Amino acid sequence: MMPKREYADPIVKVLCAAIPAIGTHWAIDNQLIAIVVSVLEASVVLLGFRFVSKITVPQAFALGYFSSFLEPSAYALGHGGRAHYKTRDGHHEVPLKAARVHVALPDDLDVEEGQASPRGLFAVLKRIQSKCIPGELFVGEGEKSFGVYLDLADPKQPLIVDVPNNLRALREFVLRETADVRASRRKSQASAALSEYAAMLEQCRTRERDRLAGRVEIVREDELK
């Protein structure tokens, strides 16, 4: 099981934040009671963080990618966003009216040593780079652009293709966490991490399908044409 990070439920946050204010409001002069209150405060904070929603590191990575890239990208498709690519002839704009977003996930994180050819994450990137052109997606005026790949095989329905950048960081995280284990165990941990990442990303996509206008798909390595 991958290590977990925790985030507090909003109610827990409110309760934990309210305790110091209550202690201050009481302004207890008796030192013993003040100590008791401070101990109680610490206990409530610690207990509060026991009743939290737990999330694994791979799931946190997926949530971060969804909120930082997929949501704004989907918004751009229907709210005046622009996609550009550059050739020797200059900059060209890609119409986004019928565009879709494809998130390409590898079959593995490529944590094995001594591979003769690119696999997993690197293989997906190589395949996409061979068929797509690099471009930029602008969500709105004044907003920083996203570096993406553009598949213009069908000009009427262009594809914005992206491989989550933080999968590289997830790979490094797995390598660090499994530095002292056998290669088979490392591969198993990497597979579990990628599965958790993909499942959370799919869960977010399904839950927010209406907001994404049904224009975001998650594809795996063997589904890339």
C-alpha positions, 0 to 999 in steps of 0.5 A, a space after each residue: 500500500 502506498 503511503 497516505 497523506 491526510 486532509 481534514 473534513 471541513 467540520 473538523 477544520 472548523 472545530 480545530 480552528 475554534 478551540 484556540 478562540 474558545 480558550 482565549 475568550 475564556 481568559 482563564 486566570 487559574 494556571 492549572 485550568 489553563 494547562 488543562 485547557 491547552 492539553 484539551 486543545 491539543 487532544 482535540 486537534 490530534 483527535 480531529 486529524 484522526 477523523 479525516 478522509 485519507 487519500 493516497 499519494 497517487 490519488 493526490 497526484 491525480 486530483 492535482 492534475 485534474 484540477 490544474 489541467 483538465 478542468 481549465 482545459 475543458 472550460 477553454 473548449 467552450 469558453 473562448 479558449 485558443 490552441 496554437 501551434 507554430 510552423 515555419 510559416 508562423 503561428 496557426 490557430 486550432 478551432 476548439 468548437 469540436 475539439 476533445 481532450 485525450 489524456 494518455 496514460 502509460 501501461 506502467 511507470 517504467 521503474 525497471 532497470 536496464 531496459 533497452 528501449 523506452 517503455 511505459 511513460 517514455 514509450 507513450 511520450 515517444 508515440 505521441 510525439 511521433 504523430 502529434 505536433 507540439 502546441 499551446 492551449 490558452 484558457 483565457 486572456 492573460 492566462 498562462 498557456 499549457 503546453 500540449 500536443 495536437 492531433 490534427 488528423 481530423 481538422 474538424 475534430 482536433 484532439 488535444 493530447 496530454 500526458 500528465 506531467 506529474 506522472 514523472 514525479 509519481 515515478 520518482 516517488 515510487 522509486 524513492 519509496 521502494 529503494 530498498 526492496 526487490 525489483 519485483 516488489 518495486 514493479 508491483 508498487 509502481 503498478 498499484 500506484 498507477 492504478 490508483 492514479 488512473 482510478 481517481 482520474 476516471 472517478 473525477 472525470 465521471 463525476 464532473 462529466 457535465 462540467 467537462 461537457 463530455 469532451 475529455 477521455 482517458 486512454 491507455 497506451 494500447 489504445 493510442 492509434 
